[in-house]
Amino acid sequence: MGNGYVVPAIVAVTLVTLGIGFYGLRLARTTSDFLVASRAVSPTWNAAAIGGEYLSAASFLGVAGLILKYGVDVLWYPVGFAAGYLALLLFVAAPLRRSGAFTLPDFCELRLGSRRLRTLATVFVIFIGWLYLVPQLQGAGLTLATVAGSPYPVGALLVAVVVTTNVAFGGMRAITFVQAFQYWLKLTALAVPAIFLALQWQADARPAVTPPDGPAFRTATTVVVEHRAALTFADGTILQVRPGDRLDFAAGDPVPEVSGVATDAADWLLPDTAGDDDRGLFATYSLILATFLGTMGLPHVLVRFYTNPDGAAARRTTLVVLALVGVFYLLPTIYGVLGRIYTPQLLVTGQTDAVVVLLPGAALGDGATGRLLAALVAAGAFAAFLSTSSGLLTSVAGVISTDVLGRGSVRGFRLATVIAGGVPAVLALNVSGLDVSQVVGLAFAVAASSFCPLLVLGIWWRGLTDLGAAAGVLVGGGAAVAAVLVTVLGPPLSGWPATLIAQPAAWTVPLAFTVMVAVSMATRRRAPADVGATMLRLHAPEALRL
């Protein structure tokens, strides 16, 4: 892209992140500081930190790319990502904080008294954390390669090293300050360019997002194809393209129809029916279920509620998060919509995730304004990778420290951080072609099929037993994990099998709940003897000091 402002902007974000992290290091001394910031984080700070870690690469880059590519069908992503905090507020936030646990495995043992269930929860925390971490590192590599021309591994390794350093030396105490700063940076990095983009669209006489003849190239464009696809041109000619193929288009040429992409105006503006067999409707409901329920099962989100002073503060935190996240998700939609006008070549190259970082330059030109705004967006994207990776690494390192290494000390936490950051870094260096939003969506499906039923039933139903919980997590969560592995590593599927595997939550979540309830009822004698006291502790106001 040849933008001289991008690298300094990314370096500045990296240095500020390290600086804030080292400032927090002065306050981090005990194991409680490293794991839960000594449970002393105020609702406002915690909400900003949650917004910082939750709004990941899938939010900053992926949502806009999906809207550019598929249209209104994928608006359920930002709706579900935001609405998930409503379910968290209603069912989990305050009781989870009152439990006094440090991690999800801690909660499992406290509620059901089973070491084996704790071990199973540890495995799922690590799997979900690493599954979520890989696309963050991948997104960093692709973003730096797109905006600065660096090799793919540079961005991935840079984020891995910076995040591992911050978490290892400052733990949750330092990361809280870092993530709060990065939420406001990300919001600014999208909001300011969005204002200029809207003004430019107005100055260009408001060109139609979905013109009757389909999108067209505004300027002469050379496209380098990144993924295999079938292109259908205006004259009906069909061309099979492969990665590396170069195509030249003149100004005004119509954008060819790309296989699997909503190029036609009606397809982009109207919900897809996927034929007459309701596959599209099933996939939509499955996506809603995964995003709405998956939030309450994400370990890096849940661990932040352990940092609140009490249950009331946890509820206030969730309310503020709903507002912060809701405001943020208005912005990627604008980028996806305007990308149809100013960056239609991304539909052909397959790099739709890059629309956020390329749109300012494409719409505003190669002048200083376009370059500065592109650098600001690139800095915001890098902040997204750093903040989310920090939260994920903290949650995984905490579990590895207490349950795998068995040390529960500051030194053990630091060793666990290196392990927790090293594995996904190696994976990210060897996997560069995954769809960021798709992988994150699958992580939500795994969380919704494992920890969501465990938390909801564990908090609200006295009859849950350790065997019931373990069976539900194994069957429901295991089915979702299998769907992830088939999607990432398996052969291409078609028809209903493809839909069921790509969006598994609609059948894996009910399966998990059903198995948990059925097995618990069959083993009701294994219910903990102190379940009454535990439930009272989860639900009684803190003023009673139970």
C-alpha positions in Angstrom: 0.0 0.0 0.0 3.0 2.3 0.4 1.6 4.2 3.4 4.5 5.6 5.5 2.3 6.3 8.5 1.2 2.7 9.1 4.3 1.2 10.6 4.9 4.2 13.0 1.2 3.9 14.1 1.5 0.2 14.8 4.8 0.8 16.6 3.2 3.5 18.7 0.3 1.2 19.7 2.8 -1.6 20.6 5.0 0.7 22.7 2.0 2.3 24.5 0.6 -1.2 25.2 4.0 -2.3 26.7 4.2 1.0 28.7 0.8 0.6 30.3 1.6 -3.0 31.0 4.8 -2.1 32.8 2.9 0.5 34.7 0.5 -2.1 35.9 3.4 -4.4 36.8 4.2 -2.1 39.7 0.7 -3.0 41.2 0.9 -6.7 40.6 2.6 -8.6 43.4 0.4 -11.5 44.6 -1.1 -14.5 42.8 -4.5 -12.9 43.3 -3.2 -9.8 41.4 -2.2 -12.0 38.5 -5.3 -14.1 38.3 -8.2 -11.7 39.3 -6.6 -8.3 40.0 -7.3 -8.9 43.7 -11.1 -8.5 42.9 -10.7 -4.7 43.1 -11.6 -3.5 39.6 -14.5 -0.9 39.4 -17.4 -1.6 37.1 -16.4 1.3 34.7 -12.8 0.1 34.3 -13.9 -3.5 34.0 -16.5 -2.7 31.4 -14.0 -0.9 29.2 -11.5 -3.8 29.7 -14.2 -6.4 28.7 -15.0 -4.3 25.7 -11.3 -4.2 24.8 -10.8 -7.9 25.0 -14.2 -9.0 23.6 -14.1 -6.8 20.4 -11.6 -9.1 18.6 -10.3 -9.4 15.0 -13.7 -11.0 14.2 -15.4 -7.8 15.3 -13.0 -5.2 14.0 -12.3 -6.8 10.6 -14.5 -9.8 10.2 -17.9 -8.3 10.6 -17.3 -5.6 8.0 -15.9 -8.3 5.6 -18.9 -10.5 6.1 -21.3 -7.7 5.4 -19.4 -6.7 2.3 -19.5 -10.3 1.1 -22.9 -11.6 2.1 -25.1 -8.6 3.0 -27.9 -8.5 5.5 -27.7 -12.3 6.2 -24.7 -11.7 8.5 -26.1 -8.8 10.5 -26.9 -11.4 13.1 -23.2 -11.6 14.0 -23.0 -8.1 15.6 -26.5 -8.5 17.0 -25.7 -11.8 18.6 -22.2 -10.7 19.8 -23.8 -7.7 21.6 -26.9 -9.5 22.8 -24.9 -12.2 24.5 -24.2 -9.9 27.3 -27.9 -9.7 28.0 -28.0 -13.4 28.7 -24.8 -13.0 30.8 -26.4 -10.3 32.8 -29.7 -12.2 33.4 -28.3 -15.6 34.3 -24.6 -15.7 35.2 -22.8 -12.4 36.1 -23.7 -11.9 39.8 -23.9 -15.5 40.9 -20.6 -16.3 39.3 -18.8 -13.5 41.1 -20.5 -14.6 44.4 -19.1 -18.1 44.0 -15.6 -16.8 45.0 -14.0 -18.9 42.2 -10.8 -17.8 40.4 -11.4 -19.8 37.2 -14.1 -21.9 35.5 -12.6 -25.2 36.7 -12.7 -23.6 40.2 -16.4 -23.0 39.9 -17.0 -26.6 38.7 -15.3 -28.1 41.7 -16.9 -25.6 44.1 -20.4 -26.3 42.8 -20.2 -30.1 42.2 -17.2 -31.2 44.2 -15.6 -33.2 41.4 -11.9 -33.2 40.5 -12.6 -35.1 37.3 -15.1 -32.5 36.2 -12.6 -29.8 37.0 -10.0 -31.6 34.8 -12.6 -31.8 31.9 -13.4 -28.1 32.3 -9.7 -27.3 32.1 -9.4 -29.1 28.8 -12.3 -27.2 27.3 -11.0 -23.8 28.6 -7.6 -24.5 26.9 -9.2 -25.7 23.7 -11.6 -22.7 23.4 -8.8 -20.3 24.3 -6.4 -21.6 21.7 -9.2 -21.9 19.1 -9.9 -18.2 19.7 -6.3 -17.1 19.9 -5.2 -18.6 16.5 -7.4 -16.3 14.4 -6.2 -13.2 16.4 -2.6 -14.0 15.6 -3.5 -14.9 12.0 -5.4 -11.6 11.6 -2.4 -9.7 12.9 -0.1 -11.3 10.3 -2.6 -10.7 7.4 -3.2 -7.1 8.5 0.5 -6.2 8.7 1.1 -7.9 5.4 -1.7 -6.0 3.8 -0.9 -2.5 5.1 2.9 -2.6 5.4 3.9 -5.4 3.0 5.7 -7.4 5.7 5.9 -11.2 5.7 2.9 -12.9 7.3 4.8 -14.3 10.3 6.0 -10.8 11.4 2.6 -9.6 12.6 1.6 -12.9 14.2 4.9 -13.2 16.1 4.8 -9.5 17.1 1.4 -9.8 18.8 2.4 -13.1 20.4 5.6 -11.7 21.9 4.0 -8.4 23.1 1.0 -10.1 24.7 3.0 -12.9 26.3 5.4 -10.3 27.8 2.6 -8.2 29.2 0.6 -11.1 30.7 3.7 -12.8 32.1 5.0 -9.8 33.9 1.7 -8.0 34.9 -1.1 -10.6 34.8 -4.7 -9.5 35.2 -3.8 -6.3 37.0 -1.7 -4.9 34.2 -4.0 -6.3 31.4 -7.0 -4.5 32.8 -5.4 -1.1 32.1 -4.2 -2.2 28.7 -7.6 -3.5 27.6 -9.5 -0.4 28.8 -7.2 1.8 26.8 -7.5 -0.4 23.7 -11.3 -0.3 23.7 -11.3 3.5 23.3 -8.5 3.3 20.7 -10.5 0.8 18.7 -13.7 2.8 18.9 -11.8 6.0 17.8 -10.0 4.1 15.0 -13.4 3.1 13.5 -15.5 6.2 14.3 -13.2 9.0 13.1 -12.6 7.4 9.6 -16.3 6.5 9.4 -17.2 10.2 9.6 -14.8 11.1 6.8 -16.0 8.1 4.7 -19.7 9.2 5.1 -18.7 12.8 4.0 -16.9 11.5 1.0 -19.8 9.3 0.0 -22.0 12.4 0.3 -19.5 14.4 -1.9 -19.6 11.7 -4.5 -23.3 12.2 -4.9 -24.2 9.3 -2.8 -23.6 6.4 -5.2 -25.9 3.4 -4.8 -24.7 0.6 -2.7 -26.6 -1.9 -4.8 -27.0 -0.4 -8.3 -29.4 -2.2 -10.6 -26.6 -3.4 -12.9 -24.5 -4.7 -9.9 -21.3 -3.2 -8.5 -18.7 -1.8 -10.8 -15.1 -0.7 -10.5 -14.8 3.0 -10.0 -11.2 3.1 -11.3 -8.9 1.0 -13.4 -8.0 -2.0 -11.1 -5.7 -4.9 -11.2 -6.9 -7.8 -9.1 -4.6 -10.6 -7.7 -6.8 -13.6 -6.8 -6.2 -15.1 -3.3 -8.6 -18.0 -3.4 -10.1 -20.4 -5.9 -13.4 -19.3 -7.3 -15.6 -19.3 -10.4 -16.2 -15.8 -11.9 -19.2 -15.1 -14.1 -18.7 -12.0 -16.3 -21.5 -9.7 -17.7 -21.4 -11.5 -21.1 -22.0 -14.9 -19.4 -18.4 -16.1 -19.7 -17.3 -18.2 -16.7 -13.7 -18.2 -15.7 -12.1 -20.5 -13.1 -9.4 -18.6 -11.2 -6.7 -19.8 -8.8 -4.5 -18.0 -6.3 -2.0 -15.8 -8.0 -4.0 -15.1 -11.1 -4.0 -11.5 -12.2 -7.1 -9.8 -13.8 -7.3 -6.3 -15.2 -10.5 -4.2 -15.1 -11.1 -0.8 -16.6 -13.0 2.0 -14.8 -16.8 1.3 -15.0 -16.4 -2.5 -15.7 -19.0 -4.5 -13.8 -17.7 -6.7 -11.0 -18.0 -10.3 -12.1 -20.2 -12.6 -10.0 -18.1 -14.6 -7.7 -19.1 -18.1 -6.5 -20.3 -18.0 -2.9 -20.6 -14.2 -2.8 -23.7 -12.1 -2.9 -23.0 -10.0 -5.9 -26.6 -9.4 -7.1 -28.4 -6.5 -5.3 -31.4 -8.7 -4.3 -29.1 -11.4 -2.8 -27.2 -8.8 -0.8 -30.2 -6.9 0.5 -32.6 -9.8 1.2 -32.2 -12.8 3.6 -31.1 -15.9 1.8 -33.5 -18.8 1.7 -30.9 -21.4 0.6 -33.4 -23.0 -1.7 -36.5 -24.7 -0.6 -35.1 -26.9 2.2 -34.7 -24.2 4.9 -30.9 -24.6 5.3 -30.4 -20.9 5.4 -33.0 -20.5 8.1 -31.4 -23.2 10.2 -28.0 -21.7 9.8 -29.3 -18.3 10.9 -31.0 -19.7 14.0 -27.9 -21.7 14.8 -25.7 -18.6 14.5 -28.1 -16.6 16.8 -27.9 -19.4 19.4 -24.1 -19.7 19.2 -23.5 -16.0 19.6 -26.2 -15.3 22.2 -25.3 -18.2 24.5 -21.6 -18.6 23.6 -20.7 -15.3 25.3 -21.5 -16.7 28.7 -19.3 -19.7 28.1 -16.1 -17.8 26.9 -13.4 -18.3 29.6 -11.7 -14.9 28.9 -15.0 -13.0 29.3 -16.1 -14.9 32.4 -12.7 -14.5 34.2 -13.2 -10.7 34.1 -16.3 -11.0 36.3 -14.1 -12.6 39.0 -12.3 -9.2 39.2 -15.3 -7.2 40.4 -15.6 -6.5 44.2 -19.1 -8.1 44.4 -22.1 -9.4 42.5 -23.8 -6.0 42.3 -20.6 -4.6 40.7 -20.7 -7.5 38.2 -24.2 -6.6 37.1 -23.3 -3.0 36.7 -20.3 -4.0 34.7 -22.5 -6.0 32.3 -24.9 -3.1 31.8 -22.0 -0.8 30.8 -20.5 -3.4 28.5 -23.9 -3.7 26.7 -23.8 0.0 26.0 -20.1 0.0 24.9 -20.3 -3.0 22.7 -23.6 -1.9 21.1 -22.1 1.5 20.1 -19.1 -0.2 18.6 -21.0 -2.7 16.4 -22.7 0.2 14.6 -19.4 1.0 12.9 -18.2 -2.2 11.1 -21.6 -2.2 9.3 -20.8 1.2 7.8 -17.5 -0.1 6.5 -19.1 -3.2 5.0 -21.7 -1.2 3.2 -19.3 1.4 1.8 -16.9 -1.3 0.8 -19.4 -2.4 -1.9 -18.8 1.0 -3.5 -15.2 1.7 -3.0 -13.4 -1.7 -2.7 -15.4 -4.1 -5.0 -12.2 -5.8 -6.0 -12.1 -7.5 -2.6 -15.1 -9.6 -3.7 -12.9 -11.0 -6.4 -9.6 -11.4 -4.5 -11.4 -13.0 -1.6 -9.7 -10.7 1.0 -13.0 -9.2 2.3 -11.6 -9.1 5.8 -9.2 -6.4 4.7 -12.0 -3.9 3.8 -11.6 -2.0 7.1 -7.9 -1.2 6.5 -8.2 -0.6 2.8 -11.4 1.4 2.6 -10.0 4.9 3.8 -7.3 4.9 1.1 -9.7 3.6 -1.6 -12.4 6.2 -0.8 -10.3 9.2 0.1 -7.4 8.8 -2.2 -3.7 8.7 -1.7 -3.4 12.1 0.0 -2.4 12.8 3.5 -5.9 12.5 4.9 -6.5 9.0 3.4 -3.1 7.8 4.6 -3.5 9.1 8.1 -6.9 7.6 8.5 -5.7 4.3 7.1 -2.9 4.3 9.6 -5.4 5.0 12.4 -7.5 2.1 11.3 -4.4 -0.2 11.1 -3.5 0.9 14.7 -7.0 0.1 15.9 -6.9 -3.3 14.2 -3.6 -4.1 15.9 -5.1 -3.0 19.2 -7.9 -5.5 18.6 -5.4 -8.3 18.2 -3.4 -7.3 21.3 -6.4 -6.7 23.6 -8.3 -9.9 22.8 -5.1 -12.0 22.8 -4.2 -10.6 26.2 -7.6 -11.7 27.7 -7.4 -15.1 26.1 -3.9 -15.7 27.2 -4.6 -14.6 30.8 -7.5 -17.0 31.1 -5.7 -19.9 29.6 -2.5 -19.2 31.6 -4.5 -19.1 34.8 -6.0 -22.5 34.2 -2.7 -24.0 33.1 -1.0 -22.6 36.2 -3.5 -23.8 38.7 -4.7 -27.1 37.1 -1.9 -28.4 34.8 1.3 -27.2 36.5 -0.4 -27.3 39.9 1.7 -24.4 41.3 -0.7 -21.5 41.8 2.2 -19.1 42.2 3.5 -16.0 40.4 6.4 -18.0 38.9 4.0 -20.8 37.9 1.7 -18.2 36.2 4.6 -16.8 34.2 5.7 -20.2 33.0 2.1 -21.1 32.1 1.8 -17.8 30.1 4.8 -18.8 27.9 3.2 -22.2 27.3 -0.2 -20.8 26.6 1.2 -18.2 24.1 3.6 -20.5 22.4 1.2 -23.2 21.1 -1.2 -20.9 19.3 1.7 -18.9 17.9 3.1 -22.1 16.3 -0.3 -23.0 15.0 -0.9 -19.5 13.5 2.4 -19.6 11.7 1.3 -22.8 9.9 -2.4 -21.9 9.2 -2.9 -18.6 7.3 -6.0 -19.3 5.2 -8.8 -19.6 7.8 -11.8 -17.3 7.8 -11.4 -15.3 11.0 -15.1 -14.8 11.7 -15.9 -18.4 10.9 -13.3 -19.8 13.3 -14.4 -17.3 16.1 -18.0 -18.3 15.4 -17.1 -22.0 15.9 -15.4 -21.0 19.2 -18.7 -19.5 20.3 -20.5 -22.7 19.3 -18.1 -24.8 21.4 -18.6 -22.4 24.4 -22.3 -22.4 24.0 -22.4 -26.2 23.9 -20.2 -26.8 26.9 -19.9 -24.1 29.6 -23.2 -22.4 28.9 -25.3 -25.4 29.9 -22.9 -26.1 32.8 -23.2 -22.6 34.2 -26.9 -22.1 33.7 -27.9 -25.4 35.2 -25.1 -25.2 37.9 -26.3 -21.8 39.0 -30.1 -22.3 38.7 -30.9 -26.0 39.2 -30.2 -27.9 42.4 -30.4 -31.2 40.7 -27.3 -31.0 38.6 -24.7 -33.7 39.4 -21.1 -34.1 38.5 -21.8 -37.0 36.2 -24.6 -35.1 34.5 -22.4 -32.1 34.0 -19.5 -34.1 32.6 -21.7 -36.1 30.3 -23.3 -32.9 28.9 -20.0 -31.2 28.4 -18.5 -34.3 26.7 -21.5 -35.0 24.4 -22.5 -31.4 23.5 -19.1 -29.8 23.7 -17.5 -32.8 22.1 -19.9 -32.7 19.2 -19.1 -29.0 18.7 -15.4 -29.7 18.8 -15.8 -32.5 16.2 -17.7 -30.0 14.0 -14.7 -27.5 14.4 -12.2 -30.2 13.4 -14.2 -31.3 10.3 -14.7 -27.6 9.2 -11.0 -26.7 9.6 -9.3 -30.0 8.6 -12.0 -32.1 6.8 -13.0 -32.3 3.1 -15.5 -29.8 1.6 -19.2 -30.8 2.3 -22.4 -29.9 0.6 -26.1 -29.8 1.4 -27.4 -30.4 4.9 -24.2 -32.0 6.2 -22.3 -28.8 5.4 -24.9 -26.7 7.1 -25.0 -28.9 10.2 -21.2 -28.9 10.6 -20.6 -25.2 9.7 -23.3 -24.0 12.2 -23.6 -26.7 14.8 -25.0 -24.8 17.8 -28.7 -25.4 16.9 -28.3 -29.1 17.6 -25.2 -29.3 19.9 -26.6 -26.8 22.6 -30.0 -28.6 23.0 -28.1 -31.9 23.0 -25.8 -30.7 25.9 -28.8 -29.5 28.0 -30.7 -32.7 27.4 -27.9 -35.0 28.3 -27.0 -32.9 31.4 -30.6 -33.0 32.7 -31.2 -36.7 31.8 -28.0 -38.0 33.4 -28.4 -35.8 36.5 -31.9 -37.2 37.0 -30.6 -40.7 36.6 -27.8 -40.0 39.2 -29.6 -37.7 41.5 -28.1 -39.4 44.6 -24.7 -37.9 43.5 -26.0 -34.4 44.1 -23.6 -32.7 46.6 -24.8 -32.8 50.2 -24.1 -29.1 50.7 -26.0 -28.0 47.5 -28.4 -25.9 49.6 -25.6 -23.9 51.2 -23.9 -23.5 47.8 -27.0 -22.2 46.1 -27.7 -19.8 48.9 -24.2 -18.4 48.5 -24.6 -18.0 44.8 -28.0 -16.1 45.0 -28.1 -14.3 48.4 -27.1 -10.6 48.4 -23.6 -9.8 49.6 -25.1 -7.7 52.5 -26.1 -11.0 54.2 -22.3 -11.9 54.3 -22.9 -15.6 53.6 
